[in-house]
Amino acid sequence: MALLEVAGLHAGYGALQVLHEVDLTVDDGDITVILGANGAGKTTLLRALSGMLPARGSVTYDGTELLGRRRNPARMGIAHVPQGRGTFGTLTVEENLRVAGYHRPAREVESSIRRWQEFFPRLGERADQPAAGLSGGEQQMLAIARALMSAPRLLLLDEPSLGLAPKTTRGLFEGLKRINDETGLTMLLVEQNARLTLAIADHAIVISAGRTGEKRPAAQMWQDETIQRAYLGD
Amino acid sequence: MTLFLQQIVDGLSSGALYAATALSLVLVYRASGFLNFAQAEMATFGTFVVWQLWIWGVPLWAAVSLSLVLSFFGGALMERTLIRPLTRSASHLTLIIVTLGVMLILLNGAGWIFDFGVKEFPSVLGGPVVELGPAVISRQSLVVICTVFLLAAALWVLFQHTRIGLVMRAAVDNPESADLMGLPTGTVLTISWGLAAAIGTLMGVLVAPQVFLAPGMLLPTLIYSFTAAILGGLDSPQGAIVGGFIVGISENLAGSYLPGIGADFKQAVALAIIMAVLLFKSEGLFGTKGVIRV
């Protein structure tokens, strides 16, 4: 069953139209990846989905139309890990996690903090340090753990591999896969790094110049020659 | 030596007032990103409300409590009706002009409602001066200084140990992320303005017996409070406190010891401090680097 259904989505920044015709579905429990080059509209798509940009068309989440509603998607179980992580640098690592649980009962928040500190041990070790002092990989872990603190049903990830060493990225993606396996959390990733994302994704969609292509199983996308040329570098 | 000590003590008394107003300025700066020029006049207006209630026979403590609540809502209302609708489209300069406008309205409004004559205001704590070694300090000044420290402690608890304080810090740190996470960023903005207004009124009530209540009574001190806030780093509450005391003490010492300054030219000290901070250490003593100064 589709948790998220996007149809005929148009969005942009003022006069600059970035998304021209985006159609996609994200199935419950799946990891879906949207592959695209720089400027293809990946970030714009996620920003439109979480209500940061005005958009036209239709975005149905769990049977509810999101566009035109005043309610913040974050309050409906959609957590967005923005490009550049967006962590709170002056807050400690643990405060970053705690503030993300704002809308949940206090007891759940404390057990959730412990849970994600165990899952990402670095975040436990550095609990009392300001987040600004973390390395890039740790920042990304924190951004993801922070998103998970809101107990979302859908996790939107904007280029989590950006600026990370390949080894760090691999570890991070393995972590995402494990979370998906253990909790069944639905994820929508946008990425340039096709090799690593296709390895953990169930389905993949290509976006170029603000238009989406057809959704295909990730394994099948591996075989596609154009994808190989464009994103896998061989 | 006695003169020196006395100047330090007097500097602490006036510094406490600067610190408290600077605290209000910093709260608003952290929330909205600009200095509220109406801050001092809002405090004076709140003090007039206390005075009016007191004249009508309301006990002082009740009048103060009521006015603090009204000030909180007044500050919150100003943010919601005048500032918020403009933040999307207008520059900070426009917003500063709006606060200047509010300052003039409150200044003349207070004169119109309560007239411009100087009014006597009851002390919270009267009685003889307290001797601190060779120096003396009035009981009221002691109350002012203690209140500033209590305010600082209360704000520290609010920011460090409450849920809403955590959200306030997150919203200051990264407003976009805070919005994205569905945190109540608008609410904490309004709360900051309300708190700033209430702190202002509390200080207005405490210093009114000394400076005498009149429209514009805190205007002469506003430049010092601005200096304190800038010296402290504009976005740091502890910086505002430290800055307030430094400005108070240096202003008093300069007035007594520097030839040619005297009581008439003391405000130049504040300007010199502002210039020095902006030229040599624009993030102030405790501020975040990269804060844009307007």
Interface residues (C-beta under 8 A of the other chain):
Chain A: S50 M52 N72 P73 A74 R75 A79 H80 P82 G86 T87 F88 G89 T90 L91 E95 R98 V99 A100 Y102 H103 R146 S150
Chain B: R163 L166 V167 R169 A170 V172 D173 N174 E176 S177 A178 D179 L180 M181 G182 L183 P184 T288
